[in-house]
């Protein structure tokens, strides 16, 4: 048996596929996944967290040299006339640049996607199941920031020390939080500080710092509705099956395919961490409004935290 804080074996990590699965929990035709945990009452409770109205964006700008790492840039052209100006924006938002939310049709494992559906239901014309339009009413809930550099007393997470599941719980305890069903759990790793101090590392190219797979059982136990992060999956993991077969990494597979947990990828969390420290509060109202793309595998977003 794994000792406290020891890394799980590959067999134990693969066992999360069964132990953390939510397949069938909300019915065989469900497309919304853990967003089902955000009830009207949960939204009301989240709204009560607004005290002074201070707002913070968790998004990178779309039109700044392609975003961090210059990966998957946005195309932005403006046409002007004597009386008006109009824009064209083209963007491949999945990847390591644009702030976006992953829909439940984005990742597959052994030919299956969320809720056990066949991956062939995702066509070039759009997904027939698990698409982002399942969240057309928006994702509005209590957000909690787990500041791992603050917990460690270090500027950022490093390659040799991925973010562990026990650290999520330790950060919550230090911040005076209890992780609750329907929460959006936002995990800050200090991405900007890492790449500033490691100029030879390329965002999105392994090896990468980030979240270890043993965070997934913690998110499952607390019934998180969404995971937001700035660093994504730590890798390589040393687990052969995940390293060779998991698109995005094992957290992507376990969260999206088996938990039905949407991922807020590439969140810009330095400003949020600063405001949380200034306010001495690590919980807030969080609003995320994906574009209503029929059959979409996700959407660029501009999440807003309100204190």
HELIX and SHEET records of a PDB file:
HELIX    1   1 UNK A   10  UNK A   19  1                                  10    
HELIX    2   2 UNK A   33  UNK A   37  5                                   5    
HELIX    3   3 UNK A   40  UNK A   47  1                                   8    
HELIX    4   4 UNK A   68  UNK A   70  5                                   3    
HELIX    5   5 UNK A  114  UNK A  116  5                                   3    
HELIX    6   6 UNK A  119  UNK A  121  5                                   3    
HELIX    7   7 UNK A  132  UNK A  135  5                                   4    
HELIX    8   8 UNK A  148  UNK A  152  1                                   5    
HELIX    9   9 UNK A  165  UNK A  174  1                                  10    
HELIX   10  10 UNK A  191  UNK A  197  1                                   7    
HELIX   11  11 UNK A  213  UNK A  215  5                                   3    
HELIX   12  12 UNK A  216  UNK A  221  1                                   6    
HELIX   13  13 UNK A  240  UNK A  245  1                                   6    
HELIX   14  14 UNK A  250  UNK A  252  1                                   3    
HELIX   15  15 UNK A  253  UNK A  259  3                                   7    
HELIX   16  16 UNK A  270  UNK A  279  1                                  10    
SHEET    1   A 9 UNK A  55  UNK A  57  0                                        
SHEET    2   A 9 UNK A 304  UNK A 306 -1                                        
SHEET    3   A 9 UNK A 283  UNK A 288 -1                                        
SHEET    4   A 9 UNK A 139  UNK A 147 -1                                        
SHEET    5   A 9 UNK A 184  UNK A 188  1                                        
SHEET    6   A 9 UNK A 226  UNK A 229  1                                        
SHEET    7   A 9 UNK A 262  UNK A 265  1                                        
SHEET    8   A 9 UNK A 100  UNK A 102 -1                                        
SHEET    9   A 9 UNK A 298  UNK A 300 -1                                        
SHEET    1   B 2 UNK A  74  UNK A  80  0                                        
SHEET    2   B 2 UNK A  85  UNK A  91 -1                                        
SHEET    1   C 2 UNK A 122  UNK A 123  0                                        
SHEET    2   C 2 UNK A 126  UNK A 127 -1                                        
END                                                                             
